[in-house]
Amino acid sequence: MKKVVEGKKLKVRSLSYVNDPEAAQKWFELYVEILADRLVRQSAIIKANEHINELNSYLEGEPL
């Protein structure tokens, strides 16, 4: 369920109630997709930083 809109950004600050069950399901799926994407990006940044720190330690002569 990936929808890409070139050049436009949408920011939803809160969603308190959705009357239509199908619309509520779509909002939930979209929220989970956004959350999963953000978690993957953050974990990639953390792993990259860990890798850089390990390389720096190695270059400074400390064992891995």
CORPE-V244043 format. One record per run of one state. SS is the DSSP state (@ for helix, = for strand, . for the rest). FROM is the first residue (numbers start at 1). LEN is the number of residues. If there is no record, write none. Layout:
SS_FROM_LEN / SS_FROM_LEN
This chain:
._1_20 / @_21_39 / ._60_5
